[in-house]
């Protein structure tokens, strides 16, 4: 009985030893002298600082201990909320040969409640039989001055003539305090633009002074790292339907940044004025009375159009082609082309030339007819003999 137990134990230990040996062999090091730099700084110094959101250059130098095929080089940045990784390969290695590998990776931006924090850089050389892995600590910092447009909120579809609101939310995502922020919101293709003062933003909202020590700034419970504001724009009634961009630009003495949002503008009445014979029909698609100014080359008149109705304006004819402009305030909202009057489209010289040409053509036709007409044969009378 005891013999059987001892034999079982020996067998078990033998199996474990074999498995351990196989594992050790399969996990043999690719190299024993892996050197890693981050943006040309030795990663093993543990005092490398990089900026959130930027692309860093990771280089590996080593001498291979093995002959190996299908080897890959993997770099991973491990944060509290986000992990990013990049891989290059496969490639082949020869025992005793030196190698340099270069890989670029973007630093994740996850510093919501801190201006800086630590992140682990993991570097791995591996294939199915061999592996070498090392880890390093990196310090991640926010950009010195940075602001994030958290949102640009407005209606997705807008009717021409409608007044819309555009709500802007900003957050300080930089390392430093932001003074005197100004925000300009505009719709360039419509010539609409407004600027507003948004004030100051701290880099971190805090509860007490201790929370603010990393940036050496006194904590004030009234300080905020986020601010919002609203802009109003009246969309012109004569705008062409389609997609339009709302551009938001944030600036102060330390930074300038921008963001864009698109909206759809619909318009059933893109033309305020329509030509009808020798008259001009002026439309008012709004729900309130409108006063327009109708300008021709020889006159200017005010036209009052009730809400949701139209008004017909008689336009004096001219011997030449001309444009009639309709203004709302000092802004041209419609331009209508009127051709020359058919009764007086030509000057007297032109008219006389046309008349003479017609007379000439008529005379030519008469002449051709007369020439082509043959004279009738005269009858011959002779004496009759019986």
ABEGO torsion letter per residue (X at the ends): XAAAAAAAAAAAAAAAAAAAAAAAAAABBABAABBBBBGGBBAAAGABBBBBGBBBBBBBBBBBABBBBGBBBBBBBBBAABBBBBBBOBBBBBBGBBBBBBBBBBBBBABAABABBBBBBBBBBBBAABBBBBBBBBBBBBBABBBBBABBBBBABBBBGBBBBBBBBBBBABABBBBGBBBBBBBAAAGBBBBBBAEBBBABBBABAAAAAAAGBBBBAABBABBBBBBBBBBBAABBBEBBBBBBBBBBAABBBBBBBBBBBBBABABABBBBEABBBBBBABABBBBBBBBBAABBBBBBBBBGBBBBBBBBBBABBBBBBBBBEABBABBBBBBBBAAAABBAAAAAAAAAAAAAAAAAAAAAAAAABBBBBBBBBBBBBX
